[in-house]
Amino acid sequence: MTFQDILYEKRDGVARITLNRPAKLNAFTAVTLGELIDAFHDAALDRTVGVVVLTGAGDRAFCVGGDISWEEEGGLERTYDRFPDIHNAMRHCLKPIIARINGYAIGGGNHLAYFCDLSIAAEHARFGQNGPRVGSPADVHLVSYAVRVVGAKKAREMWYLCRQYTAQQALAMGLVNAVVTMADLDREVDQWCQEILDKSPTCLKVLKATFEREADLIRDHPFAMQRLIAPDYFQTDEPKEGVRAFVEKRQPNFRQFRR
């Protein structure tokens, strides 16, 4: 398989998916999202694969969400529409998925990290959401699943305030499973992969399907909240203000939209 924005390799039972846009801190575009979906589907169907590792290129970022230059050109709405496809690809890949978090996991990158079955972070990693800060909506499964991971109060704090959290704070709140030095990150991830590969693949498949079934109520909502509450949102000035403020490196003025 040939990809533009990701690296994909399979070796010794492990499929490794690497977001490969380090100059953009591994921010994604529509191309990246489509390639991630294809890679997860391939790993799901390959019987030789027992575990999947998702990471970012370099040592600065796992993923910082959508590429703002792409979103400025209308990509924000397309991001919103594609994320359910990524999460479905991850949930239907009945192999454990490990997030190897090698730096910033912000916005959509934080989504991807906490949707993985397991998360191992380098000690310099940072986590957080950006949606309300930049006018980028998220709803239903993207938000609700965070409650399963960190609890209702912490999930609301993470989403409403858009604070960033250190790796140790993420560990304390249950956002990651382990924190190690960057020098030890690959060794730790490999150890977890080998422990998984030693287990019964059918049992793991049944377990993952069971974990996913438990969360079906928050996944299978027939409507997206944004479409119900603000169906014309992407045609208004509010999301444009968020993107413009980010590009201009200033605080967005969202107070004007409360008049």
Rosetta blueprint (number, residue, H / E / L):
1 M L
2 T L
3 F L
4 Q L
5 D L
6 I E
7 L E
8 Y E
9 E E
10 K E
11 R E
12 D L
13 G L
14 V E
15 A E
16 R E
17 I E
18 T E
19 L E
20 N L
21 R L
22 P H
23 A H
24 K H
25 L L
26 N L
27 A L
28 F E
29 T L
30 A H
31 V H
32 T H
33 L H
34 G H
35 E H
36 L H
37 I H
38 D H
39 A H
40 F H
41 H H
42 D H
43 A H
44 A H
45 L H
46 D L
47 R L
48 T L
49 V L
50 G L
51 V E
52 V E
53 V E
54 L E
55 T E
56 G E
57 A L
58 G L
59 D L
60 R L
61 A E
62 F E
63 C E
64 V L
65 G L
66 G E
67 D L
68 I H
69 S H
70 W H
71 E H
72 E H
73 E H
74 G H
75 G H
76 L H
77 E H
78 R H
79 T H
80 Y H
81 D H
82 R H
83 F H
84 P H
85 D H
86 I H
87 H H
88 N H
89 A H
90 M H
91 R H
92 H H
93 C L
94 L L
95 K L
96 P L
97 I E
98 I E
99 A E
100 R E
101 I E
102 N L
103 G L
104 Y E
105 A E
106 I E
107 G L
108 G H
109 G H
110 N H
111 H H
112 L H
113 A H
114 Y H
115 F H
116 C L
117 D L
118 L E
119 S E
120 I E
121 A E
122 A E
123 E L
124 H L
125 A L
126 R E
127 F E
128 G E
129 Q L
130 N L
131 G H
132 P H
133 R H
134 V H
135 G L
136 S L
137 P L
138 A L
139 D L
140 V L
141 H H
142 L H
143 V H
144 S H
145 Y H
146 A H
147 V H
148 R H
149 V H
150 V H
151 G L
152 A H
153 K H
154 K H
155 A H
156 R H
157 E H
158 M H
159 W H
160 Y H
161 L H
162 C L
163 R L
164 Q E
165 Y E
166 T E
167 A H
168 Q H
169 Q H
170 A H
171 L H
172 A H
173 M L
174 G L
175 L L
176 V L
177 N L
178 A E
179 V E
180 V E
181 T L
182 M H
183 A H
184 D H
185 L H
186 D H
187 R H
188 E H
189 V H
190 D H
191 Q H
192 W H
193 C H
194 Q H
195 E H
196 I H
197 L H
198 D L
199 K L
200 S L
201 P H
202 T H
203 C H
204 L H
205 K H
206 V H
207 L H
208 K H
209 A H
210 T H
211 F H
212 E H
213 R H
214 E H
215 A L
216 D H
217 L H
218 I H
219 R H
220 D L
221 H L
222 P L
223 F L
224 A L
225 M H
226 Q H
227 R H
228 L H
229 I H
230 A L
231 P L
232 D L
233 Y H
234 F H
235 Q H
236 T L
237 D H
238 E H
239 P H
240 K H
241 E H
242 G H
243 V H
244 R H
245 A H
246 F H
247 V H
248 E L
249 K L
250 R L
251 Q L
252 P L
253 N L
254 F L
255 R H
256 Q H
257 F H
258 R H
259 R L
